[in-house]
Amino acid sequence: MKEFIQNLENMLDLPAGELQADTRLTDINSWDSMAIVGFLALADRKYGKAVSPAAIKNTKTISDLAALVGQS
């Protein structure tokens, strides 16, 4: 989970340690449609997972995103 969070922080240009597993996506200012596209690319490139945009609609926390790529 720690590596996943670090990858997500890098993708979102956030300072290290800003995100936690229970951070709500709605609390992240930079979590927008472009961030979702970035997450889809990250999931594919780093974790070899094809995540559907529909699956992301059901996520609420960083932990939910991690579960989509098998990093929970």
Secondary structure, 3 states (H helix, E strand, C coil): CHHHHHHHHHHHCCCCCCCCCCCEHHHCCCCCHHHHHHHHHHHHHHHCCCCCHHHHHCCCEHHHHHHHCCCC
